[in-house]
Amino acid sequence: MVIMVASAVLDAVTASTRFGYVARGDELRTIAADPRRWVLHQVERPETPAFPADLPPSSRMVEMLLEMRRDKQQVDRKAYNQQVRAGYLAELAARQNAAVASSTPFVERLVHFWSNHFTVSAFRPFERGFAFAFEREAIRPHVTGRFVDMLLAVGRHPAMLLYLDNALSIGPDSLVGQRRDKGINENFGREMLELHTIGVDGGYTQADVDALADILTGWSVARLNDAEPGTFKFYPQIHEPGRKRLLGKVYTEAGEQEGIAALRDLAAHPATAHHIAFKLARHFIADEPPTAEVDRIARVFRSTDGDLAAVSRAVVASAAAWSRPFSKVRTPDDMVIAACRATGFTPPTPMLAFSLRTLNQMPFFAPSPAGWPDDAAHWISPEAVLHRAEWCEAFSNRVPNPPDPIELASATLGEALPADTLQAIRRAPSRRTGMALLLAAPEFQRR
Amino acid sequence: MVCCTSSRRRFFGLVAGGAGVFALAALPGAVFAAVPGDRRFVVVLLRGALDGMAAVAPVGDPLYQEKRGALALKSPGDGGGTIALDRFFALHPSLAAIEPYYRRGELLFVHAAANGYRTRSHFDAQDLMESGLTAKEGESDGWLNRAIVLLQGGDRARLGLAVGGAVPLILRGKAEVASWEPRGIGTLDSDLIAALKPIYARDSLFGPALAEGIKAQVFSNAVLGDEAMGKGMGFGPKAFAALADAAGKLIAAPNGPRIAALDMGGWDTHVNQGAETGRLAQNLEGFAAGLDALAKAMGPAWRKTAVVAVTEFGRTVAVNGNNGTDHGTASVLFIMGGAVRGGRVAGDWPGLAKLQDDRDLHMTTDSRAVMKAVLRDHFGVDRKALDTRIFPATAGLRPFDGLLRA
C-alpha cells in the first residue's frame, strides 16, 4: 500500500512535469489520486486563458504594417516600431501568464508545441507585431480539435502567408503575371511539404513543390483598399491557372478551392500522420523515441482522421512517456515557465524578455521555419549549462519572500529528487541559494 | 536577470583559487590540446544558402546579364562598385573589406562548389554539409569532430571550439569541444557552483558540460577580459563581426583551441535580394567585416590559419517572382588565411548555357575535396583517414591540390 502510494506520487511528478510544466502548491497530492486521468481530463476540458482584452487581433497589426509601408515616413516608422515593441512585451507577458496560471498546463504545452511546429518567426522583423496573435487565432483553437482545421487556419493566416512569402507569389500565367514580370515564390509550398505535413522523407520531388506553390498562388493578405485589410484574401488575378499534379493527384482549376483541397489531402496523407507522431513522441517520450510508439501514435492519427484530442490521448497512453528518470531536457522557455509556476513569481516583463533572449529562446524568434530544436544536444553545451545556472541564481535572488526550498523541492519533485540533491539544498547557505540549487538541479532541468 | 552587474572576474578568481591577476600559465593543467605545426582552422557555416553568383559574379560569362536579369551586377568600371578579381569574375562591392586579402594572396574562391548531395531542403542540406555524408544516415556526429578525434589522439583536452552558443552538428561527436558565446547573465556564485558540481556529476549530460563550462569560462575570460561582457549578440548581419573577433582571439591564444566553427545566417533571399545594394548586400557586408575582424584578431597566428566559409547549397540562376532567388545547387567557397595560396578564383566554371534541372548552377567541385585538402595539407591527416573516417566512402574524391602554401 505504501509502495503504491509512493509510486502514485512519482507518477504525479511525471504527469505535472512531463505533460504540464511543474506542480504548484499541494497539487502533487491531488494529481496522485489518478495521474493519467489528471492529464487526460485536460484534453476534454481545456481552460481558456484570460488574455487581456486589449491584445490586438493580427488583422489590426497587419493593417498597421501595411499603413507603415504605404506611408514610408520616418516618423511613422518610428511610431510603428515603438508600438510593435510595446505590443511584443504585452503579448509575451500574456503568453507567459497563461502558461504559468493554467489549470490545464498540458494544453498550454500542446499550444507551444504546435506553434513551434508551425513556426512563424520575427527573425523576419515584420512578424513581430502579430506572431503571438497567430498562435491565439490559428493554433490555440485547434490543439484538441482536428489537424486539418489547424493546417487550414495556419495556411490561410496572414502571419504565415507573409512569413513564407506566399502573399507575394504570383502565377506567371495569371492575369497579373502575364502583364508583369513577376512570378512564383516556392518557399511556402516547400515548407508546407517538408515541415508542416508529410515531412522531408514524405516522398515528394521538386515538381511537387512547384505544383503546391502553383496551387497556393492567390492565397494572400487583403490590402488597405480591400474590404477587411490584414485578413486572408484570395486574389484570382494572381492565381496560376490550369491543372496541377501534386503527389500523383491531379487538381483541376478551382481557384481558392484548389489549395483547400490540397491541404485536406496533405493532412490525410499517411506520411503526415507519421511525421506528426514522430514529433509528438520526440517531445513527450525521448529525443530518439521508440519506433513502435511512433507507429502506434501514427495509427491513431490515421484512424481518427487527425483528431488531435485522440492523438494527444495516445501520447499519454504510452508507457514510455511515463518512464523515469526524465530523459528530456527542458528548453530555456520551458525552464523559465516552470520556475515561475513553481515559485508563483514572474519577473517584470522586460526582465523576462532579457532572460529569454540571453538563454537563446526568445519566443517567436526561432532561427528558421523549422522552429526550435527539441533535443538535448542542441540546448546543452558548456556555455548553456552555465547560463542556466546563472539564470536560476539570478531568478532566485529576485523572488520576493522566498519559500522554504525544502518544501518547494517536495512540492515540485517529491521523491523524484535524489537524497544528495536534497541534502545539498538543506545545507545551502541561504534560502535563495537553496532555491537556485533546486531550480538548477538536473532533475528540475529535465522533464 | 540582475543584468549587467558582472561578477565574472570574481567568479574566475574564486574558481582559480583566489589569484588576483589571472594568467594562462596559472590554469590548472592543459585545457586545450596542441596540433601539428600549431595551425588553426576555422569553418564558417553560412546558413540559409548563399547566392554564390551574387558574391562572386561571373560577369565575363556571355549569358550572365541575360540569365540574372534584375539581379545582375554591373561589370567592374560600370559604376556599380563591383571589384574585378580577374577577367571573368568580379567581387560584390559589399565584400570590399576582404579585397585586400585577395590582393595579398590570402584569399581564394572556389566557384560552382556544392556538397555532393542533392536536396533543396535547408535542414537536410545543413545536416549533410555538417556530417560530411551524402545521404541521411541518422547523422549524429560532424566531420570536423571526427577530424578532431583523429588529431587529438587520446588526449582529453579540447581542440575544438563552437562560437556562438549551441554546438553545431559539425562539431558534435566523440571529441569534447569547448563553446563560447558573448553574453552572460552576469552572476554566478561560487557557493552555488561548488554545490552544483557533485549534483551534476551524476548526470551524464549536465556533469561534463558544467565541468567544461567552468574551464572554458576561465580561459575565455582570461583571453577576452571584460570587453566581451555585456555585448549583446543581437540579430542581423552586424552581430557576426563580434563573434568572429572573439573566435579569432580565442584560437590565436597560445594554449587555446585550434579548430573553430561559427555560424552566420540571413542568406535565404527569396524576396528582394537586391543587386549592388539591398538585403543580400547588407549581409555580405557583415560577413566581410567579420572575416576581416577574425583575421585582425588573430595577429601573428593568422600566418598559420586557414578559414573556409561554406553554405548548404546555392540559389537559382534566374530571378524568382519577388526579385529573389530560390533554393539551388552550386555556390561559392571562400578560402582565406595566411596559410592559403590565394589571389585567384579556382574551380571549373560550368557556364550558364546548361543548368542543373534547368534552374541551378551545376556543381564542378565537391566542397569535401577542399575540406580534405585543408585537413591533409594543414594538419597532415592521411588520405585513408580522409576517405574512410572523416568523409566515409569517398575514396574517389581527391583532395583539391594546391590550396595552401607549400
Interface residues (C-beta under 8 A of the other chain):
Chain A: F123 D165 L168 S169 I170 P172 G177 K182 G183 I184 N185 E186 N187 R190 E194 V200 D201 Q206 V209 V329 P347 M351 F354 S355 T358 N360 F365 P367 S368 A370 A376 A377 H378 W379 I380 S381 P382 E383 A384 V385 L386 H387 A389 E390 W391 E393 A394 F395 N397 R398 P418 D420 T421 A424 R427 A428 P429 T433 A436 L437 A440 A441 P442 Q445
Chain B: M1 V2 C3 R47 G48 T119 R120 S121 H122 F123 D124 K136 A162 G165 A166 V167 R172 A178 S179 W180 E181 R183 G184 I185 G186 T187 L188 D189 D191 L192 I193 A195 L196 P198 I199 Y200 R202 D203 L205 F206 A209 L210 E212 G213 I214 A216 Q217 F235 G265 H270 V271 N320 G321 N322 G324 D326 H327 D357
